[in-house]
Amino acid sequence: MSSQENWPELPYGAYKDTLDTLHMKLQIVGKVRLSLTPFEPQWANVPLYLTARGLTTTPMEHAGLVFQVNVDLIDHQVMIQTVRGETRRVALAARPVADFYADFMSNLGALGVEASFRPAPSEVSDPIPFAEDTVHKTYEPEWANRFWRALSQVDLVLKEHRSRYRGRTSPVHLFWGSFDLANSRFSGRPATPPPGAGLIERLGGDAEQVCCGFWPGHARFPQAAFFSYTYPKPPGIELEAAEPAEASWSPQLGEFALLYEDVRKSASPREAMLRFFESTYAAGARLARWDPALSIERVP
């Protein structure tokens, strides 16, 4: 596969409608995992994970039945698979989210799985209950597949970045609420969420961390980009230099950003990403006075 195929173009204006529909459908899948798994710090029990064909919940259990949900972004279907050998398929076709929701929940019920969750999307500005969402219905398989192909490349580089840390670090995972592929490094010290923080921020923001990852774009920042932030934000971090030269502090986002298109066109996308992740971590960790020994400088 050529480098161009590995790193496909992702013009936000062209794929945003498919992206929004896929986002809503992945929220439904993700909320099943949220409902049926024990809470872990920083919501580590809720994300999805990359596979060679798309995304997965990993195994879950309900009433003694072990099952998992796989999202296939090559054949564009969601598969519910059980340890009894059963497989149920729900198409990711161009149809309203409401139809997908009804079909998906019906198939879960037929297997005897009951998942109780708030039936509306989280972390979006205009949440429409899933059963009523006839707005999000665009689904072009090529754009969904391009998004996943980009994710599959980013996933591997984030895992390489993750390997260079001795302290506690999250897996590389896709948060279906904020819709980003991310990895967090933790200092081991607690943090105090800001006054008035909501439930998500209170439970996810109680530990010092440097988080980095990839975001496919949004109406308020309509470009696919890599991001990095230190939490709590150390004073003066916005004045720190990031690498490569195309990276910078984004006042709009309140974090460091590096456009996907700049990485895609670089001589080595892998090297550009690692320089960004490592340089922004170094700036945040130094200003927040993290233990320098947590970072692995040389990998045998």
C-alpha positions, 0 to 999 in steps of 0.5 A: 500500500502506498504512503498516499493510501496509508494517509488518505486526504480528509477534507472536513467539508467533504466527509463531515456529514458521514463523520457526524452519522458515524459518530452518533452510531458509535455513541450507541455502541459505546454506551452499551459498553459504558452500561455493562462494564465497571467504572474505571478511573478517567472513564477507561472502561468506555472507549472503543479500540482499533482492530484490523477492520474497524473498532471493537468494544472488547468482551462484555457480559450480561446475565452470564452471556459474554459478547462483544460488538465489532464495527467493521469499516470495510464491509460497513456493518456492526456485528454482535458476537457471542461466546455461543457462536452467534453473530448478528449484523446491523448495517451501517448504511445510509439510513437515519440514526433512529433506524440504526438504533432500533435495529441494533437494540432489537438485535441485542434484545434478541440475544438476551442482552439488556443495556440501560443507558441514557438514549441520547448522545453525549458531549455534543452541542445539539444532542438528539435522542437516538430514537428521534434522530432522522437528521443524521443519515448520510453515510458514504462508505469511502469516507468512513473507510478513509477515516478508519484508515487514518485512525489505524495509522495514528493508533500504531504511532500513539502506541509507540509513543505510549511505550516510551513512558514508565508511569501509568498510561492509558491504552490508546483508545477512541472516546466516542463522546469527544470522538478522538483517538487518544493516549494519556500519561499520568504523573501519579498525582491527583488533580482537582477538577474546576468548580462547576465541572460536570460529571464527565469532567469530575470523574475524568479530571481528577488526576494530572495528565498529559493527553495527546491524540487525533481529532477528525474535525468539528464545526468549530475547528473544521480540520483534522488535527493532532492535539496535545494538552497538559492538565491542569494547564501549567502557566505559560505553556502556550509560550512553549515551542512545539515540534515540528515547525508546523505545530503551534499553540491554538488559542481556539482549542486551548491546546497544542495542534498539528494539522493532519494535512501537514503530517500527511504531506511530511517526509515521515508522518510517523516522525512528525507525529512522534516529535509533536507528541514528545515535544509537547509532553516534555513542555508540559511535564517540565512546567508541571514539575513531573519526575523526569525519570518517568520518560524513557529517553532511549528504547533498547 
